Amino acid sequence: MRPVPKTMRRAVITEPQRVEIQESEIPELQPDQMLVRVNSAALCTWEQRTFSGVDTWSYPLVGGHEYSGTVVAAGPEVVGGIKVNDRVCVMGLQRCGYCYS
């Protein structure tokens, strides 16, 4: 098992037609959170519109809210029996669960 990293790289859309690879610290893991090493991420129309400059309200944007990877750390209150080294897929947007969307 690899050690838990202290930093991460992320692709940030900073303006139309510009993406920067930035290094940032990984925040402290809360008891109900897990840290996932991302193996693949999907880009949706939101990222496409932001990159092309159609939507300009969300800069800077770290996209890829649908992704998969491997759990490298899990807090003690994580539900569902998820543990380190499990492969997971994540939908990173929260929904209210009440409306159709």
Secondary structure, DSSP 8 states (H G I E B T S, - for coil): -----SEEEEEEEEETTEEEEEEEE-----TT-EEEEEEEEE--HHHHHHHHTS--TT-SB----EEEEEEEEE-TT--TT--TT-EEEEE-S---SSS--
